[in-house]
Amino acid sequence: MDRLCKIRDIQRAVNQFEQGFEKTYGICLNEGMALCSLLKAGSLSSGEIGELLGLTSSNNSKVIGSIEKKGLVERVIGTKDKRQMYFSLTPKERN
């Protein structure tokens, strides 16, 4: 039972951190992780972003949609496969 209580305490601390992060930066933690992944990789497909962050397809779509709506990323159609979408940071966010 003690382990379960420790996990609960960790979960509370993570939740508090996430709330502070969102209040400070205007993005949730998953959005921040997606931006960090794009900064490192340059360009990623939505599937690659979801895989790196361990998100379900639904959550991944929400995260990408949100950072795209906020103007933090831009969508590019794949050159080899026009059905594939890639995302990268906007020029402003790269600096």
C-alpha positions, 0 to 999 in steps of 0.5 A: 500500500505504501508504494501506491501512496507514493505513486499518488504523491508523484502523480499529484506533483506531476499534475501541479507541475503541468498546471504551472507549466501551462500557466507560464508557457500557455501550452500543455506539457504534451505540446511542449514535448512535441515542440522539443521533438520537432526542434531536435528532429526538424520535421516529423510526421504526425505518427512519429510525433505520437510515437515519440510522445507515447500518445494515442492517435486521438490525443496526438491529433489534439496536441498537433491540432492545438500547436498548429492552431497556436501558430507554433508549427506548420504543416507540409505535404510529403514530397514522396507521398502526398497523403503524408503530412509532416510538421515542423516549427514555424521560423519564429519558433526555431529561433 
